[in-house]
Amino acid sequence: MGEMKGQCHCGAVQIIVPFPPLETLQCNCSLCCKSGWRGGYWHPDDVTIQARADHLNQYVQGDKTITLWNCNRCGTHTHWTPRTAPPDRMGLNMKIFPLPFWKDLPMRTVDGARF
């Protein structure tokens, strides 16, 4: 499977990656639980985000390691970028991509609530 294209609910934020992740991640921290996050991870250089700046809203969570981004129009959580987290990885919400791209990928569960 090659390039993956995903978008927020209204289509104002579109994200393209050249290949699927090896696995997805399901975390139980409060941020992931409340945002409905299921993550896939890429190097930032491999991710293309197509959106007007005024269509992206950012939220910096409690420990300030990442910035969570969502569409300013429909509210869909689309991705996170590192702040103090390692800069060679960013997360995308797999739920913005069509289900066939990720439904059969291995899912790893992380106990982020204990971090």
N, C-alpha and C positions, 0 to 999 in steps of 0.2 A: 504494500500500500504506500502511495506516495504522499504528495502534498495534501494537507488538511486545511480546510477553510471553515471558520466558525464565526458566529456573530451573536451579539446581544439580541434580546427579544425584538426590538424595533429595527435593528439593522444599522443603527448609527455607528456602532463600534464593530469593526470586522478585524479578525486576527487570522493570519496565515502562518503555518509552520511547514517545513519541507518534508517532515516525516512524523509518524506517530511516536509517542513515548514508549519505552520498554514496559512500563507499568503505570498504573494510576495509584493515587494515594488517598485514603480516607482517614481523616484526622478527627479526633473528638475534642479539640480545644474549643473554647467558646466562640471564637471567630469563625471557624470552619462550620461548626454546628449551626450557628445563626445565619450564615450566608448560604448554606446548602452546598458547600464547596466539595468538589471531588477533583483532585489536582493531577495535572500532568506537568512535567518539568523539562525545560529546555535551556540552552545557553541563550542569553539575551540577543546575541547576534543572529540566532536562527529564527527569531520571531519578528514578524511584520505586523504592526498595529496600524490600521487605517481608521482614523477618526479625527474629527475636528477637535481641537483642544477644548472647546467649550462643551463638548459632549462627554468629556471624561471628568469624573469626580474622584478625588482621592481621600483615603482615610488611613491614618497612621495608627496602628493598633498599640496597645499598652506598652509592650517592651521595646517598641520603636525599631524592630529589626526589619520590618517590611512595610510597604505602602500597598494597601488594597485598593484596586481601581474598580469603579462601576460606571455604567452608562448613566449620564445625567438625565436622560430622557425617560428610559424605562426601568432603571434601577438594577439591571442585571450585573452581578459581580463577574467581571471578565478575567482579571489577571492580578497578579501582585508582582511588584518589583522590589529588589533588595535595597535596604538602607544601610544597615550594619551587618546584615546576613551576607554570606559569601556572594560576591558580585558575579560569579560565573553561573548562576542559576536563577531563573524566574519561574513562577508558577502560572499556569493557565487553568481556568475552570473548564474541565472537560465537558461540562454540560452545555457549553456554547457550541460544541461541535455535534454534527449528526451522530446519533447513537451507533450506527454501524462502524464508525471509526474507532470507538473505544470500548464497546460493551464486552468484548471478548478478551480484552487485555487483562493481565494479572492485576489484582488489586491488593495493595499492602495497607494494613491498618496500623496507624500510628497513635500512640497514647500521648498526644500533644497536651492534654489537660495536665499532665504531670511535669511538663517542661518548666 
